[in-house]
Amino acid sequence: MTDLLTLESPRLRLRLWEDEDLAPFSALSADPAVMRYFPKPLSRLESAAFIGRVRGHFAEYGYGLWALERKDDGAFIGFTGLWNVRFKAPFTPAVEICWRLARDYWGLGYASEAAFTSLGCAFEQLGLKEVVAFTSEVNLPSQKVMQAIGMQRHDAEDFDHPALDEASPLRRHYLYRIDRAGWLKAMHG
Ligand SMILES: CC(C)(COP(=O)(O)OP(=O)(O)OC[C@H]1O[C@@H](n2cnc3c(N)ncnc32)[C@H](O)[C@@H]1OP(=O)(O)O)[C@@H](O)C(=O)NCCC(=O)NCCS
């Protein structure tokens, strides 16, 4: 298998998770602003379990949610990457792209930059035909990233996330898609 464990973007290293990432990752995942569009912030134990699942995904598939390290100072800033959707929906099986960054690093283009590199891996190395992304209809910052990297919303494919209960205001999700041609077009303007 090609080594997809470490990738690079202009300002970031996309790498496997290190034990030292737990402290900054659990801090950002406990931040109510970061987790505003999730059911609740994560405890330290839940963050550790999340990292465990991410490592398992890398072990099984050779790609996953890369830890993001800023090149100039080595800071861990969050994650971006590719994930095999685990639940069943009309659009599965599918590989999704997702991101979560610490608040101090928002608005600097890091999510989009890491996402472009992740899509490059998806289309050039893994040979995927398409990548999806989805988020709650109220998560506009995440939808902005999807749009910035050239993803298109397919409104006929809006869906209720199966892990959220009927009363949840986060339940309704929008589905975005992108293929290799869309990625190339978005990157080269
Ligand atoms: C979503 C998130 C990753 C964006 O990260 P980011 O590094 O700030 O994104 P970028 O700087 O690459 O910005 C991409 C676009 O989103 C916009 N954006 C970023 N943060 C935003 C915010 N809080 N509100 C509105 N727009 C925002 C940027 O202006 C940019 O749009 P533009 O291309 O029109 O200028 C970050 O806000 C985050 O981690 N949120 C919490 C976790 C989360 O919700 N993850 C997604 C789950 S589906």
The ligand as a Gaussian input file, in Angstrom:
#p B3LYP/6-31G(d) Opt

LIG

0 1
 C      -15.412000      24.418000      10.379000
 C      -13.971000      24.744000      10.737000
 C      -13.093000      23.520000      10.572000
 C      -13.490000      25.873000       9.816000
 O      -12.089000      25.976000       9.950000
 P      -11.268000      27.195000       9.358000
 O       -9.818000      26.811000       9.339000
 O      -11.630000      28.415000      10.079000
 O      -11.784000      27.282000       7.888000
 P      -11.086000      28.123000       6.762000
 O      -10.275000      29.238000       7.403000
 O      -10.405000      27.194000       5.825000
 O      -12.330000      28.811000       6.084000
 C      -13.091000      28.205000       5.049000
 C      -14.307000      29.068000       4.801000
 O      -15.147000      29.023000       5.961000
 C      -15.343000      30.322000       6.482000
 N      -15.409000      30.232000       7.933000
 C      -14.476000      29.712000       8.766000
 N      -14.920000      29.811000      10.043000
 C      -16.131000      30.406000       9.993000
 C      -17.086000      30.795000      10.980000
 N      -16.875000      30.576000      12.275000
 N      -18.232000      31.373000      10.576000
 C      -18.474000      31.596000       9.272000
 N      -17.602000      31.252000       8.289000
 C      -16.449000      30.678000       8.658000
 C      -14.172000      31.119000       5.991000
 O      -14.479000      32.509000       5.930000
 C      -13.977000      30.542000       4.609000
 O      -14.920000      31.035000       3.694000
 P      -14.425000      31.834000       2.402000
 O      -13.698000      30.802000       1.559000
 O      -15.708000      32.299000       1.833000
 O      -13.521000      32.899000       2.935000
 C      -13.860000      25.230000      12.187000
 O      -14.733000      26.295000      12.344000
 C      -14.178000      24.142000      13.190000
 O      -13.305000      23.381000      13.582000
 N      -15.430000      24.107000      13.655000
 C      -15.855000      23.193000      14.699000
 C      -15.902000      21.733000      14.309000
 C      -16.912000      21.439000      13.243000
 O      -18.023000      21.966000      13.255000
 N      -16.494000      20.568000      12.325000
 C      -17.322000      20.162000      11.236000
 C      -18.220000      19.063000      11.565000
 S      -19.162000      18.564000      10.169000

